[in-house]
Amino acid sequence: MPIVRVLFVASALLAGCDTYGLDFPPEPEADVQAWDEMLDAVNAVRAEGAVCGGQRMGPAGPVIWDSRLERAATLHSEDMAAHGYFDHRGSDGLNTGERVSRAGYDWQAVGENIARFQRSVEDVVGDWVASPGHCRQIMDPGFVELGAAEVDGYWTQVFGVPR
């Protein structure tokens, strides 16, 4: 049992989330099918509901894929990988909302989950669901669109509500 706790703590430390506008080095997989898998995995969690940090979150409607949010996620994952950092603020000083706007997404709310070193969509979504803040972000019924990316083990997931 101590090994499980250590792994959970380690995976929780390798993930981060960021929200604006709402209240509250293994070889990873990377191809178009992976992003279908990401959308399916997130929507499966949302359909079922989840317990986020002891708080039961009821089912939420599905999100749809948005290529502009995917672009913002890709640029952030590329930036983190290229500069060897792990943060919501980019090496250029931009935050999630500013990156999403630069990608051409006119938003009223955005949220971002980041993680690193997970090997698959299943692993990263599982780690996010096991972390209270990330889980709440995935389960937030206000979010309606999603884009995500993985670059060299750096994962970024961006949720949005368009204007």
C-alpha positions in Angstrom: 0.0 0.0 0.0 2.8 2.6 0.6 3.9 2.2 -3.0 0.4 3.2 -4.2 0.4 6.3 -2.0 3.9 7.3 -3.3 2.8 6.9 -6.9 -0.4 8.9 -6.3 1.5 11.7 -4.7 4.1 11.6 -7.5 1.5 11.8 -10.2 -0.4 14.5 -8.4 2.8 16.5 -8.3 3.3 16.2 -12.0 0.0 17.8 -12.9 -1.4 21.3 -12.8 -4.5 23.1 -13.6 -5.5 26.7 -14.3 -8.9 28.4 -14.8 -10.0 31.8 -16.1 -13.5 33.1 -16.3 -15.2 30.5 -14.1 -15.6 30.3 -10.4 -14.1 27.7 -9.1 10.3 10.9 -20.4 8.8 7.7 -21.6 7.6 7.7 -25.2 4.0 8.9 -25.1 1.5 8.2 -27.8 0.7 11.0 -30.2 -1.5 10.8 -33.2 -4.9 11.9 -34.4 -6.5 8.8 -33.0 -5.1 9.8 -29.6 -7.1 13.0 -29.6 -10.3 11.0 -30.4 -9.3 8.9 -27.5 -8.8 12.1 -25.3 -12.3 13.4 -26.2 -13.9 10.0 -25.6 -12.1 9.6 -22.2 -13.1 13.0 -21.0 -16.7 12.6 -22.2 -16.9 9.2 -20.5 -15.8 10.7 -17.2 -18.3 13.6 -17.6 -21.1 11.2 -18.5 -20.5 9.1 -15.4 -19.8 11.8 -12.9 -16.8 11.7 -10.5 -15.7 12.2 -7.0 -13.3 15.2 -7.0 -11.5 15.6 -3.7 -14.4 14.0 -1.7 -17.0 16.1 -3.5 -19.4 14.2 -5.7 -19.7 15.8 -9.1 -22.8 14.7 -11.0 -22.7 13.9 -14.7 -22.0 16.8 -17.1 -22.8 17.1 -20.8 -20.2 16.2 -23.4 -17.6 18.6 -24.7 -16.8 18.9 -28.4 -13.3 19.2 -30.0 -12.1 22.6 -31.1 -9.0 23.0 -33.3 -8.2 26.4 -31.9 -8.1 25.1 -28.4 -6.0 22.2 -29.7 -3.6 24.8 -31.2 -3.3 26.7 -27.9 -2.6 23.4 -26.1 0.0 22.3 -28.8 1.8 25.6 -28.5 2.0 25.4 -24.7 3.1 21.8 -24.7 5.8 22.6 -27.3 6.9 25.6 -25.3 7.2 23.6 -22.0 9.1 20.8 -23.8 11.5 23.2 -25.6 12.3 25.2 -22.5 12.2 22.4 -19.9 9.7 24.0 -17.6 6.3 23.0 -16.2 3.9 25.8 -15.5 0.7 27.4 -16.8 2.5 30.6 -17.6 4.4 30.3 -20.9 8.1 31.2 -21.3 6.9 34.3 -23.1 4.9 35.3 -19.9 1.4 34.5 -21.5 -1.3 32.9 -19.4 -3.9 30.4 -20.6 -6.4 33.0 -21.6 -3.9 35.0 -23.6 -2.6 31.9 -25.4 -6.2 30.8 -26.3 -7.0 34.3 -27.6 -3.8 34.2 -29.7 -5.0 30.9 -31.2 -8.1 32.7 -32.4 -10.6 31.4 -29.8 -13.0 34.2 -28.7 -13.8 33.0 -25.2 -15.8 33.8 -22.1 -14.2 31.1 -20.0 -11.2 28.9 -20.3 -9.5 26.3 -18.2 -6.3 24.3 -18.6 -4.9 21.1 -17.2 -1.2 20.2 -17.6 0.7 17.1 -16.9 4.0 15.5 -17.8 5.5 12.1 -18.3 2.3 10.1 -18.6 2.6 7.4 -21.3 -1.0 7.5 -22.6 -4.3 9.3 -22.8 -5.7 6.8 -20.3 -2.8 7.5 -17.8 -3.1 11.3 -18.1 -6.9 11.4 -17.8 -6.7 9.0 -14.9 -4.1 11.2 -13.1 -6.2 14.3 -13.7 -9.4 12.6 -12.4 -7.5 11.5 -9.3 -6.5 15.2 -8.6 -9.3 17.3 -7.1 -8.6 20.5 -9.0 -8.1 18.8 -12.4 -11.1 16.6 -11.8 -13.3 19.6 -11.1 -12.1 21.2 -14.3 -12.9 18.1 -16.3 -16.4 17.8 -14.6 -17.3 21.5 -14.9 -20.6 21.5 -16.7 -20.0 25.1 -18.0 -17.2 23.9 -20.3 -18.5 22.9 -23.8 -15.3 22.6 -25.9 -11.9 21.0 -25.6 -8.6 20.8 -27.3 -5.5 18.9 -26.1 -1.9 18.1 -27.1 1.1 16.1 -26.0 4.7 17.0 -27.0 7.6 15.0 -25.6 5.8 14.0 -22.5 4.2 17.4 -21.8 0.4 17.3 -21.9 -1.9 20.3 -22.1 -5.7 20.1 -22.1 -7.7 23.3 -22.7 -11.4 23.7 -22.0 -13.4 26.6 -23.3 -16.7 28.4 -23.5 -17.0 30.5 -26.6 -18.5 34.0 -26.7 
